[in-house]
Amino acid sequence: MAWKNEDFFSWYLRLYKEIDFADWSTFNAILWFMWKNRNKAWKEQTCSLPSSTVFAAKDCITELFQISTRNDLSRTRQIQRWHWIRPPEGFYKLNCDAAVFPQLGKWGLGSVIRDHNATVIRCSTSFRDGIHDIGLAESSAILEGISLALSVGIERIIVESDALVIINELNKNGPCFLSCNDTLCSIKLISINFVSCSFMYTPRSNNRLIHSLTNLKTNGNGRLPTSLYTIAAMDLE
């Protein structure tokens, strides 16, 4: 795909004809996220790492493809599901999330464990220095959460996250080439200690509690902060 004797527009159109639709979509998503990252660097004097830009683009495309391949009924159900779903009796649900704060040079992790009655069993938050890689942050949140679940003696766990690329990597058997590969391997090693452990994707809109918990910018392990009781109740509506 040489540039010789071609302007960019001609090369771009030729590329469209030579690669499949999935690769074409990913290529354009990466270009778009690169442009967003450039604007962020110009306006805010900070930017994401290249690996984070690629991760965000792939996450976006994967989610779009999943939505586009659902039938109309599935899409309607997905739209209507705006709340946290209780696990089956005898199981616990672990929700994890991460947030990166580039201007502060910090990242936040959050995890919350609830039973089939929606009772919060345990939650944790971490506020750490120096990472801009959202893939590593999201996988670290899952590692922290699943370690917490194991430490309190939980045997059957359903792990949910809105990081679709990370969930897909945890559910496949092949090699992983993400920057957070070591963290994903640690998660898989810990998961074999449970009687049952599954990894599932959930949209952020289905779990407002963990999103709010992650953005507290604090370190803690134990009870749910009283300031989030109302949001926990809203998750069930």
Secondary structure, 3 states (H helix, E strand, C coil): CCCCCCCHHHHHHHHHHHCCHHHHHHHHHHHHHHHHHHHHHHHHCCCCCHHHHHHHHHHHHHHHHHHHHCCHHHHHHHHHCCCCCCCCCCCEEEEEEEEEECCCCEEEEEEEEECCCCCEEEEEEEEEECCCCHHHHHHHHHHHHHHHHHHCCCCEEEEEECCHHHHHHHHCCCCCCCCCHHHHHHHHHHHCCCCEEEEEECCHHHCHHHHHHHCCCCCEEECCCHHHHHHHHHCCC
